[in-house]
């Protein structure tokens, strides 16, 4: 996947667009662990949200 959008139950959303990274096929990843959704970017920086606040997670490939 290349881009991730997290929609919350309160109607807000956070977008994590594909940024790319030189030297390889680095991209965003999504994991679900212990009641949270974790978005990891191309530089291994992670952002976590409690699943109880999340309505939807949308993963969009770079080419579709």
Biopython code that builds the backbone (N, CA, C, O; Angstrom):
import numpy as np
from Bio.PDB.StructureBuilder import StructureBuilder

atoms = [
    (1, "UNK", "N", (0.828, -1.163, 0.000)),
    (1, "UNK", "CA", (0.000, 0.000, 0.000)),
    (1, "UNK", "C", (0.872, 1.225, 0.000)),
    (1, "UNK", "O", (2.025, 1.172, 0.430)),
    (2, "UNK", "N", (0.348, 2.311, -0.469)),
    (2, "UNK", "CA", (1.150, 3.518, -0.553)),
    (2, "UNK", "C", (0.606, 4.638, 0.320)),
    (2, "UNK", "O", (1.383, 5.397, 0.899)),
    (3, "UNK", "N", (-0.705, 4.756, 0.424)),
    (3, "UNK", "CA", (-1.306, 5.821, 1.224)),
    (3, "UNK", "C", (-2.313, 5.224, 2.193)),
    (3, "UNK", "O", (-2.944, 4.207, 1.904)),
    (4, "UNK", "N", (-2.457, 5.873, 3.359)),
    (4, "UNK", "CA", (-3.378, 5.392, 4.383)),
    (4, "UNK", "C", (-4.225, 6.569, 4.860)),
    (4, "UNK", "O", (-3.709, 7.660, 5.104)),
    (5, "UNK", "N", (-5.523, 6.337, 4.989)),
    (5, "UNK", "CA", (-6.434, 7.317, 5.568)),
    (5, "UNK", "C", (-7.128, 6.661, 6.749)),
    (5, "UNK", "O", (-7.656, 5.555, 6.632)),
    (6, "UNK", "N", (-7.126, 7.345, 7.888)),
    (6, "UNK", "CA", (-7.806, 6.852, 9.081)),
    (6, "UNK", "C", (-8.984, 7.790, 9.345)),
    (6, "UNK", "O", (-8.804, 8.989, 9.563)),
    (7, "UNK", "N", (-10.204, 7.217, 9.320)),
    (7, "UNK", "CA", (-11.409, 7.988, 9.617)),
    (7, "UNK", "C", (-11.838, 7.643, 11.043)),
    (7, "UNK", "O", (-11.873, 6.477, 11.435)),
    (8, "UNK", "N", (-12.160, 8.678, 11.798)),
    (8, "UNK", "CA", (-12.535, 8.505, 13.190)),
    (8, "UNK", "C", (-14.042, 8.601, 13.372)),
    (8, "UNK", "O", (-14.747, 9.141, 12.519)),
    (9, "UNK", "N", (-14.527, 8.077, 14.480)),
    (9, "UNK", "CA", (-15.954, 8.069, 14.773)),
    (9, "UNK", "C", (-16.527, 9.474, 14.936)),
    (9, "UNK", "O", (-17.724, 9.682, 14.741)),
    (10, "UNK", "N", (-15.678, 10.442, 15.294)),
    (10, "UNK", "CA", (-16.162, 11.818, 15.462)),
    (10, "UNK", "C", (-16.226, 12.575, 14.134)),
    (10, "UNK", "O", (-16.553, 13.762, 14.117)),
    (11, "UNK", "N", (-15.914, 11.897, 13.014)),
    (11, "UNK", "CA", (-16.009, 12.504, 11.689)),
    (11, "UNK", "C", (-14.716, 13.097, 11.153)),
    (11, "UNK", "O", (-14.654, 13.475, 9.983)),
    (12, "UNK", "N", (-13.687, 13.185, 11.978)),
    (12, "UNK", "CA", (-12.408, 13.701, 11.505)),
    (12, "UNK", "C", (-11.634, 12.596, 10.800)),
    (12, "UNK", "O", (-11.980, 11.418, 10.893)),
    (13, "UNK", "N", (-10.580, 12.998, 10.091)),
    (13, "UNK", "CA", (-9.737, 11.990, 9.438)),
    (13, "UNK", "C", (-8.295, 12.457, 9.423)),
    (13, "UNK", "O", (-8.012, 13.655, 9.455)),
    (14, "UNK", "N", (-7.391, 11.496, 9.375)),
    (14, "UNK", "CA", (-5.953, 11.752, 9.246)),
    (14, "UNK", "C", (-5.480, 11.034, 8.001)),
    (14, "UNK", "O", (-5.812, 9.870, 7.781)),
    (15, "UNK", "N", (-4.706, 11.727, 7.192)),
    (15, "UNK", "CA", (-4.198, 11.142, 5.956)),
    (15, "UNK", "C", (-2.693, 10.987, 6.047)),
    (15, "UNK", "O", (-1.988, 11.863, 6.549)),
    (16, "UNK", "N", (-2.216, 9.857, 5.552)),
    (16, "UNK", "CA", (-0.800, 9.550, 5.501)),
    (16, "UNK", "C", (-0.468, 9.223, 4.041)),
    (16, "UNK", "O", (-0.452, 8.053, 3.660)),
    (17, "UNK", "N", (-0.200, 10.255, 3.217)),
    (17, "UNK", "CA", (0.040, 10.025, 1.786)),
    (17, "UNK", "C", (1.400, 9.372, 1.537)),
    (17, "UNK", "O", (2.339, 9.513, 2.321)),
    (18, "UNK", "N", (1.466, 8.660, 0.428)),
    (18, "UNK", "CA", (2.732, 8.052, 0.013)),
    (18, "UNK", "C", (3.759, 9.153, -0.217)),
    (18, "UNK", "O", (3.482, 10.134, -0.907)),
    (19, "UNK", "N", (4.937, 8.989, 0.358)),
    (19, "UNK", "CA", (6.012, 9.959, 0.184)),
    (19, "UNK", "C", (7.191, 9.362, -0.557)),
    (19, "UNK", "O", (7.972, 10.084, -1.178)),
    (20, "UNK", "N", (7.322, 8.046, -0.493)),
    (20, "UNK", "CA", (8.462, 7.388, -1.118)),
    (20, "UNK", "C", (9.732, 7.618, -0.325)),
    (20, "UNK", "O", (9.783, 8.442, 0.589)),
    (21, "UNK", "N", (10.742, 6.875, -0.696)),
    (21, "UNK", "CA", (12.046, 7.013, -0.045)),
    (21, "UNK", "C", (13.076, 6.459, -1.011)),
    (21, "UNK", "O", (12.897, 5.382, -1.579)),
    (22, "UNK", "N", (14.136, 7.193, -1.187)),
    (22, "UNK", "CA", (15.172, 6.773, -2.132)),
    (22, "UNK", "C", (15.787, 5.443, -1.715)),
    (22, "UNK", "O", (15.928, 5.150, -0.528)),
    (23, "UNK", "N", (16.149, 4.651, -2.709)),
    (23, "UNK", "CA", (16.885, 3.426, -2.451)),
    (23, "UNK", "C", (16.063, 2.180, -2.277)),
    (23, "UNK", "O", (16.596, 1.159, -1.841)),
    (24, "UNK", "N", (14.795, 2.214, -2.595)),
    (24, "UNK", "CA", (14.034, 0.980, -2.450)),
    (24, "UNK", "C", (12.542, 1.186, -2.516)),
    (24, "UNK", "O", (12.055, 2.258, -2.878)),
    (25, "UNK", "N", (11.833, 0.149, -2.163)),
    (25, "UNK", "CA", (10.379, 0.170, -2.260)),
    (25, "UNK", "C", (9.761, 0.379, -0.877)),
    (25, "UNK", "O", (8.875, -0.375, -0.475)),
    (26, "UNK", "N", (10.215, 1.382, -0.160)),
    (26, "UNK", "CA", (9.671, 1.691, 1.153)),
    (26, "UNK", "C", (8.291, 2.307, 1.000)),
    (26, "UNK", "O", (8.054, 3.084, 0.076)),
    (27, "UNK", "N", (7.382, 1.965, 1.902)),
    (27, "UNK", "CA", (6.029, 2.495, 1.840)),
    (27, "UNK", "C", (5.400, 2.458, 3.229)),
    (27, "UNK", "O", (6.021, 1.985, 4.180)),
    (28, "UNK", "N", (4.194, 2.947, 3.345)),
    (28, "UNK", "CA", (3.454, 2.911, 4.600)),
    (28, "UNK", "C", (3.028, 1.480, 4.903)),
    (28, "UNK", "O", (2.765, 0.697, 3.990)),
    (29, "UNK", "N", (2.960, 1.141, 6.192)),
    (29, "UNK", "CA", (2.419, -0.145, 6.607)),
    (29, "UNK", "C", (1.401, 0.088, 7.717)),
    (29, "UNK", "O", (1.473, 1.077, 8.446)),
    (30, "UNK", "N", (0.448, -0.843, 7.833)),
    (30, "UNK", "CA", (-0.584, -0.770, 8.861)),
    (30, "UNK", "C", (-0.539, -2.068, 9.660)),
    (30, "UNK", "O", (-0.487, -3.156, 9.088)),
    (31, "UNK", "N", (-0.560, -1.943, 11.006)),
    (31, "UNK", "CA", (-0.627, -3.104, 11.895)),
    (31, "UNK", "C", (-1.728, -2.852, 12.914)),
    (31, "UNK", "O", (-2.020, -1.709, 13.266)),
    (32, "UNK", "N", (-2.330, -3.936, 13.379)),
    (32, "UNK", "CA", (-3.325, -3.868, 14.443)),
    (32, "UNK", "C", (-2.792, -4.683, 15.602)),
    (32, "UNK", "O", (-2.638, -5.899, 15.487)),
    (33, "UNK", "N", (-2.505, -4.023, 16.730)),
    (33, "UNK", "CA", (-1.942, -4.703, 17.901)),
    (33, "UNK", "C", (-2.554, -4.151, 19.177)),
    (33, "UNK", "O", (-2.650, -2.936, 19.352)),
    (34, "UNK", "N", (-2.965, -5.035, 20.059)),
    (34, "UNK", "CA", (-3.388, -4.651, 21.398)),
    (34, "UNK", "C", (-4.369, -3.501, 21.475)),
    (34, "UNK", "O", (-4.231, -2.641, 22.345)),
    (35, "UNK", "N", (-5.355, -3.458, 20.596)),
    (35, "UNK", "CA", (-6.367, -2.423, 20.656)),
    (35, "UNK", "C", (-5.994, -1.109, 19.995)),
    (35, "UNK", "O", (-6.683, -0.106, 20.183)),
    (36, "UNK", "N", (-4.916, -1.097, 19.226)),
    (36, "UNK", "CA", (-4.522, 0.113, 18.500)),
    (36, "UNK", "C", (-4.221, -0.231, 17.045)),
    (36, "UNK", "O", (-3.875, -1.367, 16.719)),
    (37, "UNK", "N", (-4.358, 0.770, 16.181)),
    (37, "UNK", "CA", (-3.907, 0.642, 14.799)),
    (37, "UNK", "C", (-2.624, 1.469, 14.700)),
    (37, "UNK", "O", (-2.581, 2.617, 15.142)),
    (38, "UNK", "N", (-1.586, 0.878, 14.120)),
    (38, "UNK", "CA", (-0.279, 1.524, 14.031)),
    (38, "UNK", "C", (0.058, 1.756, 12.569)),
    (38, "UNK", "O", (0.084, 0.818, 11.773)),
    (39, "UNK", "N", (0.320, 3.022, 12.216)),
    (39, "UNK", "CA", (0.745, 3.390, 10.867)),
    (39, "UNK", "C", (2.245, 3.658, 10.942)),
    (39, "UNK", "O", (2.699, 4.487, 11.732)),
    (40, "UNK", "N", (3.007, 2.949, 10.114)),
    (40, "UNK", "CA", (4.453, 3.160, 10.072)),
    (40, "UNK", "C", (4.824, 3.724, 8.714)),
    (40, "UNK", "O", (4.407, 3.196, 7.684)),
    (41, "UNK", "N", (5.616, 4.808, 8.709)),
    (41, "UNK", "CA", (5.966, 5.441, 7.447)),
    (41, "UNK", "C", (7.274, 4.894, 6.881)),
    (41, "UNK", "O", (7.856, 3.951, 7.417)),
    (42, "UNK", "N", (7.718, 5.501, 5.797)),
    (42, "UNK", "CA", (8.900, 5.028, 5.065)),
    (42, "UNK", "C", (10.194, 5.145, 5.866)),
    (42, "UNK", "O", (11.190, 4.504, 5.530)),
    (43, "UNK", "N", (10.188, 5.949, 6.913)),
    (43, "UNK", "CA", (11.385, 6.133, 7.752)),
    (43, "UNK", "C", (11.219, 5.451, 9.100)),
    (43, "UNK", "O", (11.958, 5.737, 10.042)),
    (44, "UNK", "N", (10.223, 4.524, 9.196)),
    (44, "UNK", "CA", (9.954, 3.723, 10.390)),
    (44, "UNK", "C", (9.394, 4.535, 11.554)),
    (44, "UNK", "O", (9.408, 4.066, 12.693)),
    (45, "UNK", "N", (8.907, 5.733, 11.290)),
    (45, "UNK", "CA", (8.217, 6.536, 12.307)),
    (45, "UNK", "C", (6.803, 5.973, 12.442)),
    (45, "UNK", "O", (6.135, 5.732, 11.436)),
    (46, "UNK", "N", (6.346, 5.763, 13.673)),
    (46, "UNK", "CA", (5.042, 5.149, 13.901)),
    (46, "UNK", "C", (4.071, 6.101, 14.592)),
    (46, "UNK", "O", (4.454, 6.892, 15.454)),
    (47, "UNK", "N", (2.807, 6.004, 14.191)),
    (47, "UNK", "CA", (1.722, 6.741, 14.814)),
    (47, "UNK", "C", (0.648, 5.725, 15.159)),
    (47, "UNK", "O", (0.288, 4.899, 14.320)),
    (48, "UNK", "N", (0.124, 5.772, 16.392)),
    (48, "UNK", "CA", (-0.872, 4.799, 16.834)),
    (48, "UNK", "C", (-2.152, 5.506, 17.267)),
    (48, "UNK", "O", (-2.118, 6.594, 17.841)),
    (49, "UNK", "N", (-3.285, 4.859, 16.976)),
    (49, "UNK", "CA", (-4.592, 5.363, 17.365)),
    (49, "UNK", "C", (-5.365, 4.237, 18.040)),
    (49, "UNK", "O", (-5.307, 3.096, 17.580)),
    (50, "UNK", "N", (-6.094, 4.533, 19.130)),
    (50, "UNK", "CA", (-6.931, 3.504, 19.762)),
    (50, "UNK", "C", (-8.048, 3.071, 18.814)),
    (50, "UNK", "O", (-8.719, 3.913, 18.217)),
    (51, "UNK", "N", (-8.247, 1.778, 18.678)),
    (51, "UNK", "CA", (-9.275, 1.262, 17.778)),
    (51, "UNK", "C", (-10.678, 1.696, 18.196)),
    (51, "UNK", "O", (-11.573, 1.770, 17.354)),
    (52, "UNK", "N", (-10.881, 1.981, 19.462)),
    (52, "UNK", "CA", (-12.208, 2.402, 19.914)),
    (52, "UNK", "C", (-12.609, 3.759, 19.331)),
    (52, "UNK", "O", (-13.792, 4.098, 19.306)),
    (53, "UNK", "N", (-11.626, 4.538, 18.861)),
    (53, "UNK", "CA", (-11.903, 5.844, 18.256)),
    (53, "UNK", "C", (-11.972, 5.789, 16.729)),
    (53, "UNK", "O", (-12.404, 6.753, 16.098)),
    (54, "UNK", "N", (-11.550, 4.675, 16.132)),
    (54, "UNK", "CA", (-11.420, 4.557, 14.681)),
    (54, "UNK", "C", (-12.680, 3.951, 14.069)),
    (54, "UNK", "O", (-13.171, 2.919, 14.528)),
    (55, "UNK", "N", (-13.196, 4.602, 13.029)),
    (55, "UNK", "CA", (-14.348, 4.077, 12.297)),
    (55, "UNK", "C", (-13.905, 3.247, 11.097)),
    (55, "UNK", "O", (-14.530, 2.237, 10.772)),
    (56, "UNK", "N", (-12.816, 3.678, 10.432)),
    (56, "UNK", "CA", (-12.398, 3.017, 9.195)),
    (56, "UNK", "C", (-10.933, 3.329, 8.903)),
    (56, "UNK", "O", (-10.451, 4.432, 9.159)),
    (57, "UNK", "N", (-10.241, 2.330, 8.363)),
    (57, "UNK", "CA", (-8.861, 2.518, 7.879)),
    (57, "UNK", "C", (-8.865, 2.155, 6.404)),
    (57, "UNK", "O", (-9.264, 1.053, 6.029)),
    (58, "UNK", "N", (-8.419, 3.088, 5.568)),
    (58, "UNK", "CA", (-8.407, 2.876, 4.114)),
    (58, "UNK", "C", (-6.976, 2.834, 3.639)),
    (58, "UNK", "O", (-6.218, 3.782, 3.844)),
    (59, "UNK", "N", (-6.599, 1.728, 3.000)),
    (59, "UNK", "CA", (-5.268, 1.563, 2.433)),
    (59, "UNK", "C", (-5.395, 1.647, 0.914)),
    (59, "UNK", "O", (-6.127, 0.864, 0.310)),
    (60, "UNK", "N", (-4.682, 2.598, 0.291)),
    (60, "UNK", "CA", (-4.769, 2.797, -1.149)),
    (60, "UNK", "C", (-3.415, 2.511, -1.779)),
    (60, "UNK", "O", (-2.423, 3.147, -1.423)),
    (61, "UNK", "N", (-3.355, 1.563, -2.710)),
    (61, "UNK", "CA", (-2.079, 1.278, -3.373)),
    (61, "UNK", "C", (-1.645, 2.444, -4.242)),
    (61, "UNK", "O", (-2.468, 3.240, -4.696)),
    (62, "UNK", "N", (-0.343, 2.535, -4.468)),
    (62, "UNK", "CA", (0.186, 3.603, -5.294)),
    (62, "UNK", "C", (-0.353, 3.519, -6.721)),
    (62, "UNK", "O", (-0.670, 4.534, -7.341)),
    (63, "UNK", "N", (-0.449, 2.307, -7.222)),
    (63, "UNK", "CA", (-0.980, 2.076, -8.571)),
    (63, "UNK", "C", (-2.192, 1.164, -8.456)),
    (63, "UNK", "O", (-2.082, 0.045, -7.955)),
    (64, "UNK", "N", (-3.322, 1.624, -8.907)),
    (64, "UNK", "CA", (-4.532, 0.803, -8.869)),
    (64, "UNK", "C", (-5.371, 1.019, -10.072)),
    (64, "UNK", "O", (-6.431, 0.407, -10.204)),
]
sb = StructureBuilder()
sb.init_structure("model")
sb.init_model(0)
sb.init_chain("A")
sb.init_seg("    ")
for serial, (resi, resn, name, xyz) in enumerate(atoms, 1):
    if name == "N":
        sb.init_residue(resn, " ", resi, " ")
    sb.init_atom(name, np.array(xyz, "f"), 0.0, 1.0, " ", f" {name:<3s}", serial, name[0])
structure = sb.get_structure()
